[in-house]
Structures are given as structure tokens and as C-alpha cells.
């Protein structure tokens, strides 16, 4: 049996990149898709539940519409996605159907995983498909997504889906057969890494940019996906999808990089917090606050030294060390304006400054997830504002 046999996993999310599915000249790679569908049928027959995250709608639509390789305007990309998505869904239905499998299409936008209520709705729909023995085929809804409201890559979307659904394993099928010490296309001396215990800053430094014109992601987005997945207890494999029957290739022991899941994974409600793709803001804290967080305590205003971002009460914010390393994420109890006013204050001083009796914690420990490994955050990283506030498992307007 292969070192990383897929047959021991109960629920597997498989991500397929555009370049694997679509040839820029001839369109859909039907033989390759048929071989992958056969692999899925084998795993399903052994009792596994398979979720597919499939890129390819825009690339396929470009081919069908004869748009060539030129850069597309936003509305042209959205139109290409509309045409390609129909063809792609039909191809998946046909390919899986030949193996006796039903399938269902799920199109997600960023808010469907980032906003708590919509996250729960998406999870319920996908869960129902799995109970009905149908294979969910999931993609970003590129017909309406814009640069401001999109995942930007299906690696992170796949990780969000995997953790949302409690998958045991995430398989990223790529045009490269795993992680190397440097991008092998640029460095012939790069060494293959078969096993990653934990995604550290040193591991992240090995990532390069996207190698394919059809792909939005690169090794960097795959490692971002790995951080989301492994923190929630989901193992991850990166391997080449360019060969036929790529899942059975893993089973045969062909080259792949295996990422171990965390031994102390985030579970349940906190999985959603930990996997948020873009924090709405950032709180820089002092060493005392870092120690308190790591010991399981709430974040108090006294430990906050800098507030950045335009966030609302209930949004997910990143907590940074003085050096700019992300150490935790959580749902903030104050709007940005009030957070700025009370940063650095002792609990007894908050009411005097704000003029009303307020919460003692900037982020309560029940709404906070400490990172397993600190991640360097760049000053140019995007922030996104939202308006969700948790009240048990319900969402109400924040503010």
C-alpha cells in the first residue's frame, strides 16, 4: 500500500486547476477527466465521500467563445465563465455518471464562506448532497465575482470547503508534483520535500509564483491553503495532476508532498474564524498580551498597542506581535473607532472614555484562535470590512 494511501480517509476534497482540465487550443481534456472520474468512483466504492473543487469555467468559456489568449476585461471574463460553467458542469455530470455517481453543482462567492450565516447554509447544502450520495462539484461563481469580492484562487477555496465540511484530506492536483526547496523551473538544484510536519516561515519562503498562464495560484496559495487545512486537522497532499488517474497515482506511491494535520486542531465554530481568508483589521499587541493569549485568556484593551483597518464589531481581525507576525485571529467586540479610543487602557478606564458600560475584553477567548505557527503579515495585505456579530450561532447586524 502507498505511503499515503487515500483509502484510509473518510472524506476527501480534491482540487483541480484550470490547466489540468482545459487545453487552450482544443478545450476540455475529456480523457483526463474520465480517468479522474474513474478514480473518484473507486474511492466512493470503498466508502469515501468525495468533494470536487473544479477550476476551468473561464478557461473553457474562452475556448468555446474563441477569445484566444488576450487579456480579458472583467465583463468578458464573467461572460466566459457563464458559458464555460454550463459546459464544465455537464462534463462533470457525464464523467461521474459513467461510474454510477450522481453530482451536484455548487457555485460559491467569497461571502458564502466568510459570512457566518451563509457559511452554515452552504455547509448544510453540501452535507445534504453527500447524504444523498452525490458528488458536490464546487467552483467560485466567476460570473459575478470581481477582484474585490473573490477568493482569487481555488486552492484557498478548496481549503475553506475542506475545513467547512470536516474533510480528513485535501488533495491539490497541480502542474507540479509537490513542494521543493525552491521553484524547480528556476533552480535545477531544488530538492523535493516529501513530508511537511508544519508550515513554518522557512517552508513558505520556498514558494514561487504561478507557473501556468491558466492558473491564478502558485505554490504560495497552496501553502496558504495548507495552513487553513492543517490548522483544522485536515491533512493535505500536493501532487501532479498532469498524468492520467492522478488519485490512483498517489495510491501507487508516486511522488507527492504530504502535509501533516495539526495535532491540536481547531474545531467547530473556531474553524470558521481560523480559516477567514482576509481579516477586516489588525490589532498589534505587546508581549504580555501574547503570553496571555497563549495561556488561553481573552485579549484585553490594555495589551493593544496599535489598531488598523475599518472593521465593525463582530468582524474577524488578526492579532499581530510587535514584529508584525500574526499570532491569532478572533471576532472583535468593538468597532474600529472605539477600539482606537480604548487601546492600551485598563478595564476600569473603558467606561469613562466610551461613556457607556462596555465589554472588558477586546476579543473574548471563546471567539479567539491562537495560530499554530506565526505568519509574517505584509503591510500591503488587503483588509475587508463586514458586519457580522456572533450571538451563540446566530448572526445579527454589528455596529
Residue pairs with C-beta under 8 A, 6 or more apart in sequence:
1 7
1 251
2 250
2 251
2 252
2 253
3 253
3 258
4 237
4 250
4 256
4 258
5 251
6 12
6 43
6 48
6 169
6 171
6 247
6 250
6 251
7 43
7 46
7 48
7 251
9 48
9 167
9 168
9 169
9 235
10 47
10 48
10 49
10 168
11 48
11 49
11 50
11 51
11 130
11 165
11 166
11 167
11 168
11 169
12 43
12 48
12 49
12 50
12 51
12 167
12 168
12 169
12 170
12 171
13 50
13 51
13 52
13 53
13 158
13 161
13 162
13 165
13 167
13 169
13 170
13 171
13 234
14 36
14 40
14 50
14 51
14 52
14 53
14 171
14 173
14 247
15 52
15 53
15 54
15 55
15 154
15 155
15 157
15 158
15 170
15 171
15 172
15 173
15 225
16 36
16 52
16 53
16 54
16 55
16 56
16 173
16 241
17 55
17 154
17 173
17 174
17 175
17 212
17 214
17 215
17 217
17 241
18 55
18 56
18 58
18 59
18 212
18 214
18 215
19 59
19 175
19 212
19 214
19 215
20 29
20 32
20 173
20 174
20 175
20 241
20 242
21 28
21 29
21 32
21 33
21 54
21 55
21 56
21 59
21 60
21 88
22 28
22 29
22 56
22 59
22 60
22 63
22 214
23 29
23 63
24 59
24 62
24 63
24 69
24 213
24 214
25 63
26 63
27 60
27 63
27 64
28 56
28 60
28 63
28 87
28 88
28 91
30 91
30 95
31 244
32 244
33 91
33 92
33 95
34 95
34 98
35 244
35 245
35 246
36 95
36 241
36 245
36 246
36 247
37 92
37 95
37 96
37 98
37 99
37 101
38 99
38 245
39 245
39 246
39 247
39 248
40 50
40 52
40 96
40 99
40 101
40 135
40 247
41 96
41 99
41 100
41 101
42 247
42 248
43 50
43 247
44 50
44 99
44 101
44 135
49 130
50 135
51 126
51 130
51 135
51 136
51 138
51 161
51 162
51 165
51 167
52 92
52 135
52 136
52 137
52 138
53 138
53 139
53 154
53 157
53 158
53 161
54 88
54 92
54 137
54 138
54 139
54 154
55 139
55 154
55 215
56 84
56 88
56 139
57 80
57 81
57 84
57 85
57 88
57 139
57 142
58 72
58 77
58 80
58 81
58 84
58 142
59 84
59 214
60 83
60 84
60 87
60 88
61 67
61 79
61 80
61 81
61 82
61 83
61 84
61 85
61 87
62 68
62 72
62 80
62 84
63 84
64 83
64 84
64 87
65 79
65 80
65 83
67 76
67 80
69 213
72 80
74 146
74 147
77 142
78 142
78 143
78 144
78 145
79 143
81 141
81 142
81 143
82 143
85 105
85 107
85 139
85 142
85 143
88 139
89 105
89 137
92 103
92 105
92 137
93 103
96 102
96 103
96 135
97 103
101 133
101 134
101 135
102 132
102 133
102 134
102 135
103 134
103 135
103 136
103 137
104 129
104 134
104 135
104 136
104 137
105 137
105 138
105 139
106 122
106 125
106 126
106 129
106 136
106 137
106 138
106 139
107 138
107 139
107 140
107 141
107 143
108 122
108 138
108 139
108 140
108 141
108 157
108 161
109 140
109 141
109 144
109 145
109 149
109 150
110 145
110 149
110 150
110 151
110 277
111 118
111 149
112 118
112 119
112 121
112 122
113 119
113 122
113 157
113 160
113 161
113 164
113 275
113 277
114 276
114 277
114 278
114 384
114 386
115 386
115 388
115 395
116 272
116 388
116 390
116 393
116 395
117 388
117 394
117 395
119 164
119 272
120 393
122 164
123 164
123 165
126 136
126 138
126 161
126 164
126 165
127 165
129 135
129 136
130 136
130 165
138 157
138 161
139 154
140 150
140 151
140 154
140 157
142 150
145 151
151 157
151 160
151 277
152 216
152 221
153 216
153 217
153 221
154 216
154 217
155 172
155 217
155 221
155 222
155 224
155 225
156 221
156 224
156 225
156 228
156 277
158 170
158 172
158 225
159 170
159 224
159 225
159 226
159 228
159 229
159 234
159 236
159 275
160 228
160 275
160 277
161 167
162 169
162 170
162 229
162 232
162 234
163 228
163 229
163 232
163 234
163 271
163 275
164 271
164 272
164 275
167 234
168 234
168 235
169 234
169 235
169 236
169 237
170 225
170 229
170 234
170 235
170 236
170 237
171 236
171 237
171 239
171 247
171 250
172 222
172 225
172 236
172 237
172 238
172 239
173 239
173 240
173 241
173 246
174 222
174 238
174 239
174 240
174 241
175 211
175 212
175 215
175 240
175 241
175 242
176 184
176 211
176 219
176 238
176 240
177 192
177 238
177 239
177 240
177 254
177 255
177 256
178 192
178 193
178 194
178 238
178 239
178 240
178 255
178 256
178 257
179 192
179 193
179 196
179 203
179 206
179 219
179 222
179 223
179 238
179 257
180 187
180 190
180 191
180 192
180 193
180 206
181 187
181 190
181 191
181 193
181 206
182 189
182 190
182 206
182 208
183 190
183 207
183 208
183 209
183 211
183 219
184 190
185 208
185 211
186 208
192 255
192 257
193 206
193 257
194 255
194 256
194 257
194 258
195 257
195 258
195 260
196 203
196 226
196 257
196 258
196 259
196 260
197 260
198 230
198 260
198 262
198 372
198 373
199 223
199 226
199 227
199 230
199 259
199 373
200 373
201 373
201 374
201 375
201 376
203 223
204 220
204 223
204 375
204 376
206 219
207 218
207 219
207 220
207 222
207 223
208 218
208 219
208 220
209 218
209 220
210 216
210 217
210 218
211 218
222 238
225 236
226 236
226 259
227 373
227 375
228 274
228 275
229 235
229 236
229 259
229 261
230 236
230 259
230 260
230 261
230 262
230 265
230 372
231 262
231 265
231 266
231 274
231 275
231 369
231 371
231 372
232 261
232 262
232 265
232 266
232 267
232 271
232 274
232 275
233 261
233 262
233 265
233 266
233 267
234 261
235 258
235 259
235 260
235 261
236 258
236 259
236 261
237 250
237 256
237 257
237 258
237 259
238 256
238 257
238 259
239 246
239 249
239 250
239 254
239 255
239 256
239 257
240 246
240 249
240 254
240 255
240 256
243 249
243 254
250 256
262 372
264 372
266 273
266 274
266 369
269 390
269 393
270 369
273 316
273 329
273 330
273 331
273 367
273 368
273 369
274 329
274 369
276 316
276 329
278 381
278 382
278 383
278 384
279 309
279 315
279 316
279 317
279 318
279 329
279 383
279 384
280 309
280 310
280 311
280 312
280 315
280 316
280 317
280 383
280 384
280 385
280 386
281 307
281 308
281 309
281 310
281 311
281 315
281 317
281 318
281 332
281 336
281 383
281 385
282 306
282 307
282 308
282 309
282 317
282 318
282 319
282 320
282 377
282 383
283 299
283 304
283 306
283 307
283 308
283 317
283 318
283 319
283 320
283 332
283 339
283 343
283 362
283 363
284 304
284 305
284 306
284 307
284 308
284 319
284 320
284 321
284 322
284 324
285 293
285 299
285 303
285 304
285 305
285 319
285 320
285 321
285 322
285 327
286 303
286 305
286 322
287 322
288 303
289 299
289 300
289 302
289 303
289 304
290 321
290 327
292 298
292 299
292 300
292 303
293 299
293 319
293 327
293 328
293 368
293 370
294 327
294 370
296 365
297 365
298 360
298 361
298 362
298 363
298 364
298 365
298 368
299 319
299 328
299 330
299 361
299 362
299 363
299 368
300 347
300 360
300 361
300 362
301 339
301 342
301 343
301 344
301 345
301 346
301 347
301 350
301 362
302 344
302 345
302 346
302 347
304 339
304 343
304 344
304 362
305 322
305 343
305 344
306 343
307 336
307 339
307 340
307 343
308 383
309 317
309 336
309 383
309 385
310 336
310 383
310 385
311 317
311 332
311 335
311 336
311 339
311 383
311 385
311 386
312 335
312 336
312 385
312 386
312 387
312 389
312 398
312 399
313 332
313 333
313 334
313 335
313 389
313 398
313 399
314 331
314 332
314 386
314 387
314 388
314 389
314 390
314 395
314 398
315 331
315 332
315 385
315 386
315 387
315 388
315 398
316 329
316 330
316 331
316 332
316 386
317 329
317 330
317 331
317 332
317 363
318 326
318 328
318 329
318 377
319 326
319 327
319 328
319 329
319 330
319 363
319 368
320 326
320 327
320 377
321 327
321 374
324 376
324 377
324 379
325 374
325 375
325 376
325 377
326 371
326 374
326 375
326 376
326 377
327 370
327 371
327 374
328 368
328 369
328 370
328 371
329 368
329 369
329 371
330 363
330 364
330 367
330 368
330 369
331 363
331 364
331 367
331 368
331 389
331 390
332 339
332 362
332 363
333 359
333 361
333 362
333 363
333 364
333 367
334 342
334 358
334 359
334 362
335 398
335 399
338 354
338 358
339 362
341 353
341 354
342 349
342 350
342 353
342 354
342 358
342 362
345 353
347 360
350 358
350 360
351 357
351 358
367 390
386 398
387 397
387 398
387 399
388 395
388 398
389 395
389 396
389 397
389 398
